[in-house]
Structures are given as structure tokens and as C-alpha cells.
């Protein structure tokens, strides 16, 4: 069942990229547009979690503190992602994002949670790394680009690490839905304060931009919730490599459905990722 949750989450994250792409085409990639996007996304997450928990949330200072760090990682990642889009190659940016989301939770799980590390696991991770690197395309570089790459690597990885720490802590903590609810609260508050500090009014999204932001909130919120549920039972060293491989496979399938032009290396990367993901699951 938990492997099934991871597969569903990977599908949702793949569809989430479509919403982000369409939003950027509609509203641009300014910091204000990104904060408005995150703010409405946070509102959607709050509403979903309230409905799922029937308006009854658990309380824990530990969970509230970690949910704040969790939300901040996502907000900062949006900021550095935008900075990367201006000076960096998108394909390389994606590589660092996915590798960070896989490697940091993997290391934390094996170093601090006594998760078994085997030659088989290492082989699967190596295959996924190869699959991700096959998607690199030549583009602009430089010190700024590398800095932005490393920030998204670290921040996306920390999202997985925080999830692992919260769900496996012996300290009293809330259920997964309440944790996501508090992260939505922090997202809305931080984005609102940030926009007001910039001297801007809270923008009202309408039409397609609102649809894309809300869609991203639903897809990302449900995907993260499923991963939180699964990580309480599965090792991080299994879950996050499986997520990375799954997102690569489903993103390729979605690109094929949309009839986007793919090169041989992208098909090869998807096949390798699929093989590694299936191996990791067993």
C-alpha cells in the first residue's frame, strides 16, 4: 500500500510541473508573482487539510516548529528557482533539484536512523543518478548559476529530511494532515508579510492564473501528504530514490502525451529510472 502511495505522489508531482509552467507563462517569473503563487497554494492546502480532518487539528509545538521550517524551505526554493531561471539552464536546475530530493533524505536515513544500506540500494541510486544526468542540456553557467543550483539541491533535500524527522520522532507530534495544515498557515503568513514588506498589495489571482495556482496546491499538497504517510512506515533511503525515479518516468510519459519533442537520451533516462524504481521497490 505504501509503495502505491509513493507511485501516486510521483504522478501528482509530475502533473504539478505542468501547472507551474502554465502559471509562469500567464503571470511571469517575478518574485511578486512567485509569492502570490505560493500564497494561494498555501490557502488551498489549508482548505484541503481542514476538510480531510473534518476541521479538527492536532496540536504540537514540535510539529508547528517543523512545519514552519518545511514551509520556509518551499518558499525559498521558489525564490531560488526563479533566480535560477534567469541565469541558469533549466535542465541542469532540474537535475540538482531531483538529486537533492533523493540524496539528502537517503543520507539522513542511513546515517541517523540505522536504515540498512546495501549494494543493491547503492546500485539503484547510481542508476537514478545516471538517469537524471542524461537529461542535462548545455546552457549558461557561471558562479551565480552554481550557487542557485546548490540552494535548490539543499532546500528540496531538506523538505524530505524534515518529513523524515517529523514522522519518525519519539517527541509527541501531530498526524500528517495537521502537519500539512500548519505548513499551509506558515506559507500564507510568510508570503503575505513578504509582499507587504515589498510595498505591494496582496494581488488577487483570477482566471487561469488562479486555476494553475490552485491546481498546484492540490497536486503538491496531496502528494506531500502521501509521502508523509508513507515515510512513517518506509525507509527514507527507499522512498525518495523511488519518488525521483517515478517523477522522471511519469514526466516523460506526460511529455509524450503532449507530443513534445524528446531526444533519445530522454527516453533512455526514463527507461533507466523505471528499472531502478522497480528494483528499489523490491
Secondary structure by P-SEA (a helix, b strand, c coil): caaaaaaaaaaaaaaaaaaaaaaaaaccccaaaaaaaaaaaaaaaaaaaaaaaccbbbbbaaaaaaaaaaaaaaaaaaaaaaaaaacccaaaaaaaaaaaaccaaaaaaaccccccccaaaaaaaaaaaaaaaaacccccccaaaaaaaaaaaaaaaaaaaaaaaaaacccccccaaaaaaaaaaaaaaaaaaaaaaacccccccccaaaaaaaaaaaaaaaaaaaaaaaaacccccccaaaaaaaaaaaaaaaaaaacccccaaaaaaaaaaaaaaaaaac
